[in-house]
């Protein structure tokens, strides 16, 4: 829902930055992993200038809204490893006295609903978005590599990698909170009714298209 100020740069992410970008919805709407299960969706967007955080600090969005279990994993990993300051200022769905209260009123930034991670949240996947905050260069030619703090990226990336390792090797997946936001519950029902999560079908070859041959396949009679 791109209804307010811009999100962090898309140049540091693998896909688009707003919910209308289809690259964010495809992997969540189709099972593309062998297991067909996701333990969590973790995203990162980093900047150096125009930051809303201090050195060694990162904004974390999603766990307080969607999964206490995921928050516990992140806190546990961080406390034993990089010891970043985890700032939950935007980890809400509506402004209050101490969160997302910088405008625009009355809705605030609503970042939980506004980027690719939300497509996973609609599928019932706990999400965590690590970011250094909003900036004026979002989706503009002025969003250039010289404005990236690579040392900070290294710190956050190590934490994210460690969190992913723990999530991937623990016995079960993080559970969703029992009291999810009403909007999220509605959207989860919509995507379920639309059939999100079905295995992507393999299309047959187009008539006349040569069939692919495995490079190690043994040639048969009359072939070379």
PASEBA-1860 file (N, C-alpha, C; in nm, 3 decimals):
! residues 224
1> XXXXXXXX> 0.083/-0.118/0.000/0.000/0.000/0.000/0.088/0.125/0.000 ~ 0.135/0.169/-0.114/0.226/0.282/-0.120/0.151/0.412/-0.099 ~ 0.099/0.436/0.025/0.014/0.551/0.048/0.084/0.660/0.127 ~ 0.216/0.647/0.150/0.283/0.751/0.225/0.427/0.761/0.180 ~ 0.521/0.790/0.269/0.659/0.815/0.231/0.726/0.690/0.177 ~ 0.836/0.708/0.102/0.901/0.594/0.037/0.967/0.500/0.136 ~ 0.981/0.376/0.091/1.050/0.274/0.166/1.198/0.276/0.132 ~ 1.281/0.197/0.204/1.423/0.191/0.172/1.449/0.138/0.033
9> XXXXXXXX> 1.571/0.160/-0.014/1.607/0.137/-0.152/1.583/-0.006/-0.200 ~ 1.533/-0.017/-0.322/1.512/-0.148/-0.382/1.642/-0.203/-0.440 ~ 1.744/-0.120/-0.451/1.869/-0.164/-0.512/1.942/-0.268/-0.427 ~ 1.907/-0.275/-0.298/1.971/-0.371/-0.210/1.884/-0.491/-0.183 ~ 1.781/-0.513/-0.264/1.691/-0.625/-0.244/1.684/-0.708/-0.370 ~ 1.631/-0.828/-0.355/1.626/-0.918/-0.470/1.502/-0.897/-0.554 ~ 1.408/-0.819/-0.504/1.286/-0.800/-0.582/1.228/-0.662/-0.554 ~ 1.106/-0.634/-0.602/1.047/-0.502/-0.592/1.017/-0.461/-0.451
17> XXXXXXXX> 0.974/-0.335/-0.434/0.964/-0.281/-0.299/0.824/-0.246/-0.256 ~ 0.726/-0.254/-0.341/0.591/-0.223/-0.301/0.500/-0.339/-0.339 ~ 0.385/-0.354/-0.271/0.301/-0.472/-0.294/0.252/-0.489/-0.437 ~ 0.248/-0.380/-0.518/0.199/-0.396/-0.654/0.306/-0.454/-0.746 ~ 0.429/-0.471/-0.696/0.535/-0.529/-0.777/0.520/-0.680/-0.775 ~ 0.498/-0.739/-0.892/0.461/-0.881/-0.897/0.575/-0.973/-0.857 ~ 0.702/-0.926/-0.864/0.812/-1.013/-0.826/0.803/-1.053/-0.680 ~ 0.738/-0.972/-0.598/0.725/-1.006/-0.458/0.617/-1.108/-0.433
25> XXXXXXXX> 0.518/-1.113/-0.520/0.406/-1.203/-0.495/0.427/-1.341/-0.554 ~ 0.508/-1.353/-0.661/0.520/-1.484/-0.725/0.578/-1.592/-0.633 ~ 0.694/-1.567/-0.567/0.748/-1.676/-0.485/0.660/-1.711/-0.367 ~ 0.580/-1.616/-0.318/0.495/-1.647/-0.204/0.365/-1.713/-0.248 ~ 0.323/-1.688/-0.372/0.196/-1.745/-0.417/0.214/-1.881/-0.481 ~ 0.338/-1.923/-0.505/0.365/-2.053/-0.564/0.473/-2.124/-0.483 ~ 0.456/-2.252/-0.457/0.557/-2.329/-0.385/0.672/-2.359/-0.480 ~ 0.787/-2.300/-0.454/0.900/-2.321/-0.543/1.013/-2.394/-0.472
33> XXXXXXXX> 0.993/-2.434/-0.345/1.092/-2.512/-0.273/1.050/-2.658/-0.272 ~ 1.145/-2.747/-0.263/1.114/-2.890/-0.260/1.025/-2.924/-0.142 ~ 1.055/-2.863/-0.027/0.978/-2.894/0.093/0.840/-2.832/0.092 ~ 0.824/-2.722/0.017/0.696/-2.653/0.015/0.666/-2.583/0.146 ~ 0.768/-2.566/0.234/0.747/-2.504/0.364/0.845/-2.389/0.381 ~ 0.797/-2.284/0.442/0.883/-2.170/0.472/0.880/-2.146/0.623 ~ 0.997/-2.133/0.683/1.005/-2.105/0.826/0.997/-1.956/0.853 ~ 1.026/-1.874/0.755/1.019/-1.730/0.773/1.069/-1.659/0.650
41> XXXXXXXX> 1.031/-1.532/0.636/1.078/-1.448/0.526/1.159/-1.335/0.587 ~ 1.287/-1.322/0.548/1.375/-1.219/0.603/1.424/-1.132/0.489 ~ 1.409/-1.001/0.503/1.451/-0.907/0.400/1.541/-0.801/0.460 ~ 1.629/-0.742/0.375/1.725/-0.642/0.421/1.728/-0.527/0.322 ~ 1.730/-0.403/0.373/1.750/-0.283/0.291/1.835/-0.186/0.371 ~ 1.949/-0.145/0.316/2.046/-0.068/0.393/2.084/0.062/0.321 ~ 2.116/0.166/0.401/2.165/0.293/0.349/2.270/0.350/0.443 ~ 2.338/0.454/0.400/2.435/0.521/0.487/2.388/0.660/0.525
49> XXXXXXXX> 2.345/0.742/0.428/2.304/0.878/0.460/2.153/0.882/0.482 ~ 2.105/0.990/0.543/1.963/1.010/0.570/1.906/0.896/0.655 ~ 1.985/0.843/0.746/1.940/0.730/0.824/1.851/0.772/0.939 ~ 1.767/0.677/0.984/1.686/0.699/1.102/1.743/0.623/1.221 ~ 1.861/0.567/1.207/1.922/0.487/1.313/2.067/0.528/1.333 ~ 2.124/0.486/1.445/2.264/0.510/1.476/2.348/0.393/1.431 ~ 2.479/0.408/1.436/2.570/0.299/1.402/2.543/0.180/1.493 ~ 2.539/0.060/1.436/2.513/-0.059/1.515/2.366/-0.079/1.550
57> XXXXXXXX> 2.280/-0.002/1.485/2.135/-0.011/1.510/2.063/-0.042/1.380 ~ 1.956/-0.118/1.386/1.879/-0.149/1.267/1.731/-0.153/1.305 ~ 1.648/-0.104/1.215/1.503/-0.112/1.232/1.457/-0.252/1.196 ~ 1.372/-0.309/1.279/1.320/-0.443/1.256/1.168/-0.436/1.250 ~ 1.112/-0.487/1.139/0.968/-0.477/1.116/0.912/-0.616/1.092 ~ 0.806/-0.651/1.160/0.737/-0.776/1.133/0.717/-0.869/1.250 ~ 0.821/-0.901/1.327/0.804/-0.999/1.434/0.701/-0.959/1.540 ~ 0.701/-0.834/1.582/0.604/-0.792/1.684/0.461/-0.800/1.633
65> XXXXXXXX> 0.445/-0.792/1.502/0.311/-0.800/1.443/0.271/-0.943/1.416 ~ 0.365/-1.025/1.368/0.326/-1.156/1.315/0.367/-1.275/1.400 ~ 0.482/-1.269/1.471/0.529/-1.391/1.536/0.622/-1.362/1.653 ~ 0.577/-1.391/1.774/0.664/-1.380/1.891/0.777/-1.481/1.884 ~ 0.751/-1.599/1.827/0.855/-1.701/1.813/0.971/-1.651/1.729 ~ 0.939/-1.583/1.618/1.044/-1.530/1.532/1.123/-1.422/1.604 ~ 1.055/-1.339/1.680/1.122/-1.235/1.758/1.220/-1.299/1.858 ~ 1.179/-1.405/1.923/1.266/-1.472/2.020/1.391/-1.528/1.954
73> XXXXXXXX> 1.376/-1.584/1.834/1.492/-1.637/1.761/1.588/-1.523/1.727 ~ 1.534/-1.415/1.673/1.618/-1.301/1.634/1.689/-1.243/1.755 ~ 1.618/-1.222/1.864/1.677/-1.167/1.985/1.785/-1.260/2.039 ~ 1.757/-1.391/2.040/1.854/-1.486/2.091/1.982/-1.488/2.010 ~ 1.968/-1.489/1.877/2.086/-1.489/1.790/2.163/-1.359/1.807 ~ 2.094/-1.247/1.807/2.160/-1.117/1.815/2.233/-1.099/1.947 ~ 2.173/-1.144/2.057/2.235/-1.127/2.188/2.363/-1.208/2.204 ~ 2.375/-1.316/2.127/2.493/-1.402/2.136/2.596/-1.369/2.028
81> XXXXXXXX> 2.562/-1.280/1.935/2.646/-1.262/1.817/2.684/-1.115/1.798 ~ 2.618/-1.043/1.707/2.657/-0.908/1.673/2.610/-0.803/1.775 ~ 2.508/-0.837/1.851/2.456/-0.746/1.954/2.417/-0.610/1.896 ~ 2.347/-0.613/1.784/2.292/-0.491/1.726/2.181/-0.437/1.815 ~ 2.156/-0.308/1.804/2.038/-0.250/1.868/1.919/-0.269/1.774 ~ 1.823/-0.348/1.814/1.706/-0.376/1.731/1.596/-0.277/1.765 ~ 1.563/-0.193/1.668/1.467/-0.084/1.688/1.333/-0.123/1.625 ~ 1.229/-0.132/1.706/1.097/-0.174/1.658/1.002/-0.056/1.633
89> XXXXXXXX> 1.059/0.060/1.602/0.976/0.180/1.585/0.865/0.160/1.482 ~ 0.895/0.091/1.372/0.795/0.070/1.267/0.728/-0.068/1.275 ~ 0.755/-0.143/1.380/0.702/-0.279/1.390/0.561/-0.279/1.450 ~ 0.474/-0.201/1.387/0.334/-0.188/1.428/0.250/-0.171/1.303 ~ 0.120/-0.176/1.319/0.031/-0.155/1.204/-0.043/-0.023/1.213 ~ -0.026/0.050/1.322/-0.088/0.181/1.339/-0.006/0.261/1.440 ~ -0.002/0.393/1.428/0.078/0.474/1.519/0.028/0.465/1.663 ~ 0.123/0.477/1.757/0.087/0.498/1.897/0.185/0.600/1.954
97> XXXXXXXX> 0.192/0.612/2.084/0.272/0.718/2.146/0.421/0.704/2.116 ~ 0.468/0.583/2.093/0.612/0.561/2.076/0.649/0.489/1.946 ~ 0.552/0.461/1.860/0.580/0.387/1.737/0.515/0.453/1.616 ~ 0.591/0.463/1.507/0.538/0.511/1.378/0.454/0.636/1.394 ~ 0.501/0.730/1.474/0.421/0.849/1.506/0.475/0.977/1.443 ~ 0.556/0.964/1.337/0.614/1.081/1.272/0.531/1.127/1.152 ~ 0.420/1.061/1.124/0.335/1.099/1.014/0.350/1.006/0.895 ~ 0.264/1.020/0.796/0.148/1.111/0.796/0.036/1.058/0.885
105> XXXXXXXX> -0.034/1.148/0.946/-0.146/1.112/1.034/-0.271/1.089/0.950 ~ -0.361/1.002/0.992/-0.356/0.925/1.116/-0.298/0.785/1.098 ~ -0.252/0.750/0.978/-0.216/0.611/0.949/-0.070/0.577/0.976 ~ 0.019/0.677/0.973/0.161/0.649/0.983/0.214/0.586/0.855 ~ 0.333/0.529/0.861/0.396/0.472/0.742/0.340/0.335/0.703 ~ 0.293/0.259/0.800/0.234/0.127/0.771/0.329/0.039/0.690 ~ 0.456/0.037/0.725/0.555/-0.037/0.647/0.529/-0.187/0.649 ~ 0.470/-0.238/0.753/0.439/-0.381/0.757/0.356/-0.424/0.637
113> XXXXXXXX> 0.265/-0.336/0.593/0.175/-0.370/0.482/0.231/-0.332/0.345 ~ 0.345/-0.263/0.340/0.380/-0.192/0.217/0.486/-0.256/0.129 ~ 0.548/-0.363/0.167/0.657/-0.414/0.085/0.646/-0.565/0.064 ~ 0.746/-0.623/-0.003/0.735/-0.761/-0.050/0.712/-0.862/0.060 ~ 0.762/-0.833/0.179/0.742/-0.927/0.288/0.594/-0.953/0.317 ~ 0.508/-0.855/0.284/0.366/-0.870/0.317/0.302/-0.982/0.236 ~ 0.353/-1.007/0.115/0.300/-1.119/0.037/0.325/-1.253/0.106 ~ 0.435/-1.263/0.179/0.462/-1.384/0.257/0.375/-1.387/0.382
121> XXXXXXXX> 0.357/-1.271/0.445/0.271/-1.265/0.564/0.129/-1.311/0.530 ~ 0.081/-1.275/0.412/-0.053/-1.317/0.370/-0.063/-1.468/0.354 ~ 0.052/-1.533/0.332/0.055/-1.678/0.320/0.074/-1.746/0.455 ~ 0.075/-1.666/0.563/0.093/-1.723/0.696/0.238/-1.749/0.731 ~ 0.330/-1.681/0.662/0.473/-1.695/0.688/0.518/-1.581/0.778 ~ 0.576/-1.608/0.896/0.629/-1.502/0.981/0.735/-1.422/0.906 ~ 0.738/-1.290/0.921/0.831/-1.209/0.843/0.914/-1.118/0.933 ~ 1.034/-1.084/0.882/1.122/-0.989/0.949/1.191/-0.905/0.842
129> XXXXXXXX> 1.180/-0.775/0.853/1.238/-0.681/0.759/1.341/-0.597/0.834 ~ 1.470/-0.612/0.799/1.577/-0.535/0.858/1.607/-0.416/0.768 ~ 1.605/-0.294/0.821/1.628/-0.176/0.738/1.688/-0.063/0.822 ~ 1.756/0.029/0.754/1.809/0.146/0.824/1.716/0.266/0.810 ~ 1.600/0.248/0.748/1.500/0.354/0.750/1.467/0.414/0.615 ~ 1.384/0.517/0.620/1.335/0.585/0.500/1.437/0.686/0.450 ~ 1.433/0.716/0.319/1.524/0.815/0.263/1.465/0.876/0.136 ~ 1.519/0.992/0.098/1.460/1.071/-0.011/1.497/1.019/-0.149
137> XXXXXXXX> 1.594/0.929/-0.159/1.640/0.882/-0.290/1.571/0.756/-0.338 ~ 1.473/0.709/-0.264/1.406/0.583/-0.296/1.353/0.582/-0.439 ~ 1.393/0.481/-0.520/1.350/0.464/-0.658/1.386/0.585/-0.745 ~ 1.500/0.648/-0.715/1.545/0.763/-0.794/1.688/0.739/-0.840 ~ 1.731/0.807/-0.948/1.869/0.790/-0.996/1.972/0.829/-0.892 ~ 1.933/0.911/-0.794/2.027/0.955/-0.691/2.053/0.847/-0.586 ~ 1.986/0.734/-0.595/2.009/0.623/-0.501/2.130/0.543/-0.551 ~ 2.248/0.592/-0.518/2.373/0.542/-0.576/2.455/0.462/-0.474
145> XXXXXXXX> 2.547/0.376/-0.522/2.623/0.288/-0.433/2.707/0.361/-0.329 ~ 2.749/0.486/-0.358/2.833/0.558/-0.262/2.757/0.593/-0.134 ~ 2.626/0.575/-0.135/2.545/0.607/-0.017/2.518/0.485/0.070 ~ 2.586/0.375/0.041/2.569/0.253/0.120/2.678/0.245/0.226 ~ 2.641/0.208/0.346/2.737/0.183/0.453/2.768/0.033/0.451 ~ 2.878/-0.005/0.387/2.907/-0.146/0.367/2.946/-0.217/0.496 ~ 3.008/-0.145/0.590/3.040/-0.206/0.719/2.912/-0.240/0.795 ~ 2.815/-0.151/0.788/2.687/-0.177/0.854/2.615/-0.294/0.786
153> XXXXXXXX> 2.622/-0.298/0.654/2.562/-0.410/0.581/2.623/-0.543/0.628 ~ 2.754/-0.544/0.646/2.821/-0.666/0.690/2.770/-0.710/0.827 ~ 2.756/-0.617/0.920/2.706/-0.650/1.053/2.566/-0.708/1.047 ~ 2.478/-0.640/0.975/2.339/-0.684/0.967/2.329/-0.815/0.890 ~ 2.406/-0.829/0.782/2.400/-0.950/0.701/2.445/-1.072/0.780 ~ 2.546/-1.056/0.864/2.590/-1.167/0.948/2.479/-1.209/1.044 ~ 2.410/-1.110/1.100/2.299/-1.140/1.191/2.187/-1.211/1.117 ~ 2.151/-1.160/1.000/2.044/-1.220/0.920/2.081/-1.364/0.881
161> XXXXXXXX> 2.205/-1.385/0.841/2.249/-1.520/0.803/2.240/-1.615/0.921 ~ 2.281/-1.568/1.038/2.276/-1.653/1.157/2.131/-1.685/1.195 ~ 2.043/-1.586/1.183/1.901/-1.610/1.211/1.845/-1.714/1.114 ~ 1.877/-1.698/0.985/1.829/-1.794/0.885/1.881/-1.935/0.913 ~ 2.005/-1.945/0.957/2.064/-2.076/0.989/1.987/-2.142/1.103 ~ 1.960/-2.064/1.208/1.888/-2.119/1.323/1.747/-2.161/1.281 ~ 1.678/-2.076/1.206/1.543/-2.108/1.162/1.541/-2.235/1.077 ~ 1.640/-2.247/0.989/1.643/-2.361/0.899/1.678/-2.492/0.965
169> XXXXXXXX> 1.738/-2.486/1.084/1.783/-2.609/1.150/1.705/-2.642/1.277 ~ 1.615/-2.553/1.318/1.539/-2.585/1.438/1.427/-2.685/1.405 ~ 1.374/-2.746/1.509/1.279/-2.857/1.491/1.151/-2.814/1.420 ~ 1.098/-2.699/1.453/0.972/-2.654/1.394/0.981/-2.511/1.348 ~ 0.879/-2.467/1.278/0.879/-2.330/1.228/0.819/-2.236/1.333 ~ 0.854/-2.107/1.329/0.794/-2.010/1.421/0.643/-2.004/1.402 ~ 0.571/-1.996/1.511/0.426/-1.990/1.503/0.378/-1.845/1.492 ~ 0.268/-1.827/1.423/0.207/-1.695/1.414/0.141/-1.659/1.545
177> XXXXXXXX> 0.129/-1.529/1.569/0.060/-1.482/1.688/-0.089/-1.516/1.678 ~ -0.152/-1.535/1.790/-0.295/-1.568/1.792/-0.379/-1.446/1.757 ~ -0.330/-1.327/1.790/-0.406/-1.204/1.767/-0.347/-1.123/1.652 ~ -0.354/-1.178/1.532/-0.304/-1.108/1.414/-0.394/-0.989/1.380 ~ -0.339/-0.887/1.314/-0.420/-0.771/1.274/-0.537/-0.812/1.184 ~ -0.647/-0.743/1.198/-0.767/-0.775/1.122/-0.742/-0.771/0.972 ~ -0.665/-0.669/0.926/-0.637/-0.657/0.783/-0.558/-0.777/0.731 ~ -0.462/-0.823/0.810/-0.383/-0.939/0.770/-0.470/-1.064/0.764
185> XXXXXXXX> -0.555/-1.083/0.861/-0.644/-1.200/0.862/-0.733/-1.200/0.738 ~ -0.785/-1.083/0.701/-0.869/-1.073/0.581/-0.790/-1.108/0.456 ~ -0.668/-1.054/0.447/-0.586/-1.079/0.329/-0.541/-1.225/0.321 ~ -0.518/-1.288/0.435/-0.484/-1.430/0.436/-0.598/-1.514/0.380 ~ -0.720/-1.475/0.412/-0.837/-1.547/0.359/-0.849/-1.527/0.209 ~ -0.823/-1.405/0.163/-0.834/-1.374/0.020/-0.737/-1.460/-0.060 ~ -0.610/-1.466/-0.020/-0.511/-1.542/-0.098/-0.539/-1.692/-0.089 ~ -0.594/-1.736/0.023/-0.630/-1.877/0.034/-0.742/-1.910/-0.065
193> XXXXXXXX> -0.842/-1.821/-0.072/-0.953/-1.841/-0.166/-0.905/-1.834/-0.311 ~ -0.798/-1.756/-0.335/-0.745/-1.743/-0.471/-0.652/-1.858/-0.508 ~ -0.623/-1.946/-0.413/-0.541/-2.063/-0.443/-0.392/-2.040/-0.436 ~ -0.348/-1.934/-0.364/-0.205/-1.916/-0.347/-0.146/-2.038/-0.277 ~ -0.023/-2.073/-0.312/0.044/-2.185/-0.248/0.040/-2.313/-0.330 ~ -0.029/-2.310/-0.441/-0.032/-2.428/-0.526/0.103/-2.445/-0.595 ~ 0.140/-2.569/-0.620/0.266/-2.597/-0.687/0.262/-2.545/-0.830 ~ 0.367/-2.474/-0.870/0.374/-2.420/-1.006/0.380/-2.534/-1.107
201> XXXXXXXX> 0.287/-2.541/-1.203/0.289/-2.650/-1.301/0.404/-2.636/-1.399 ~ 0.454/-2.749/-1.448/0.558/-2.749/-1.550/0.489/-2.755/-1.686 ~ 0.508/-2.653/-1.767/0.440/-2.646/-1.895/0.502/-2.743/-1.995 ~ 0.421/-2.807/-2.079/0.476/-2.896/-2.182/0.546/-2.815/-2.289 ~ 0.638/-2.878/-2.365/0.708/-2.805/-2.471/0.610/-2.751/-2.575 ~ 0.643/-2.635/-2.629/0.564/-2.578/-2.738/0.583/-2.665/-2.862 ~ 0.476/-2.690/-2.940/0.491/-2.772/-3.061/0.605/-2.723/-3.149 ~ 0.694/-2.815/-3.187/0.808/-2.780/-3.270/0.932/-2.743/-3.191
209> XXXXXXXX> 0.917/-2.722/-3.059/1.032/-2.685/-2.976/1.117/-2.809/-2.948 ~ 1.249/-2.803/-2.969/1.334/-2.919/-2.942/1.335/-2.950/-2.793 ~ 1.332/-3.078/-2.760/1.336/-3.120/-2.622/1.479/-3.112/-2.568 ~ 1.492/-3.069/-2.445/1.624/-3.058/-2.383/1.678/-3.198/-2.356 ~ 1.807/-3.214/-2.378/1.874/-3.343/-2.354/1.974/-3.324/-2.240 ~ 1.967/-3.412/-2.141/2.061/-3.403/-2.030/2.203/-3.421/-2.082 ~ 2.298/-3.335/-2.038/2.435/-3.343/-2.094/2.505/-3.476/-2.069 ~ 2.459/-3.552/-1.966/2.524/-3.679/-1.937/2.443/-3.798/-1.987
217> XXXXXXXX> 2.339/-3.771/-2.065/2.257/-3.882/-2.116/2.337/-3.961/-2.220 ~ 2.321/-4.093/-2.216/2.393/-4.178/-2.311/2.323/-4.175/-2.446 ~ 2.401/-4.154/-2.550/2.343/-4.149/-2.685/2.289/-4.286/-2.727 ~ 2.175/-4.288/-2.789/2.116/-4.412/-2.834/2.158/-4.443/-2.977 ~ 2.109/-4.555/-3.031/2.144/-4.595/-3.170/2.104/-4.485/-3.268 ~ 2.195/-4.458/-3.358/2.167/-4.358/-3.462/2.181/-4.216/-3.416 ~ 2.234/-4.195/-3.295/2.254/-4.059/-3.247/2.400/-4.037/-3.219 ~ 2.439/-3.914/-3.203/2.579/-3.887/-3.173/2.588/-3.761/-3.088
END
